[in-house]
Amino acid sequence: MTTVAAWEAALTQMEDELDAHEEQVRLGEVASVPVWEPPAELGPLPAQLGDRVTHLVQRITLLTTFVQYQLAATESDMAHLAQQGQKGSGNKAIAMFLDSSV
């Protein structure tokens, strides 16, 4: 297998894995993402694949940033809920809404 073909196969594998992780995030699923280890026999990145790698890195960065914001928001929500639970308002009312357009 040529260096270009080997790199193309490795990048396709990374893109497929990233597609799966993006879908998991969209569905709200939690999954561990293993560190990607390139095959040892790849050699240097061929210049013609530079744009593809740049796009892949941008996608990974966007997904990472999104997940970090979601984690921070969840931690904030959890802290707020814990604080509300400690106050113990005692109100057991349940909010109900009626859609009058039906």
N, C-alpha and C positions, 0 to 999 in steps of 0.2 A: 504494500500500500504506500502510495506517495505521501510526502509530508502534507501536501494540500488536502488530499483525501482523508488522511488521518485527522487533521485539524477540523475539517468539515464534519466528520462523524462525531468528534468530541463536542463541537459546538452545537450540533443538532441534538445530541443527548442533553446538553445543558439547557437548551431552549425548551425541549420537551419537559424536563423536570421543572423549569420555571413556569411553564404553562400550567402544570399540575398544581404547583404551589399557589399561583395566582387564583386558580379556581377554588382551592381550599379556603383561601382568605375570603373570596367572594361568598362562599357558602358558610362562613363562620366556623370552619373546622380548624382544630388546633393540631398541628403536626410538626414534629421536629425536622429540621432541615440539616442533613449532614453536610459537612464541608466537602466541597468538590475538589477532588485530587486529580489533576490531569495525568493521563497515562505517561509513563516515563519516556516512551519512545517517540513522543510527538516532535521534539526538536523545536526550533524557533518558529514563532508565528509568521506565516507567509503574509507579506505586505497586502496582498489583495483581499485578505480577510479582516483587515483592520477596522473597516466600517461596521462589519457584522459584530465584531467583538465590542466595539464602542456602544452599539445599540444594545447589546446584551447587558453590558455593565450599567447602562442607563436604566434599563428595566429592573435590574436587581436593586439598584439604588432607590428607585421609586417604590418598589415593593417593601424594602427595608424601612424606608421613611414612613410609609403608610402604617405598617405594623407597629412601629415605635409609637406613633401618635395614637393608634388604637389602644395600645397597652397603657399609655399615660392616661388616656380618657377613662379606661376601665378602672385603673387604680384610683383616679379621682372620684369616680362614681361609687366605688366600694368604700372609700373613706367617708363620703357623704352619707351613704346608707348606714354605715357603722355609727356615725355621729347622730343621725336621726334616731337610730335604734336606742342609743343611750339616753336620749331626751325622753323617750317613752310618752308620747302624747296621749296614749290611751284611746285615741279615736280609731274605731274599727269600721268606719264608714267605707263603703266601696263606691267608687265613681262609676256612674253609668251614663251612657250617651244615647240619645235617640236621633236617628237620621230621619228628619222630617221630609226629606226629598223623595222618599220611597213611596 
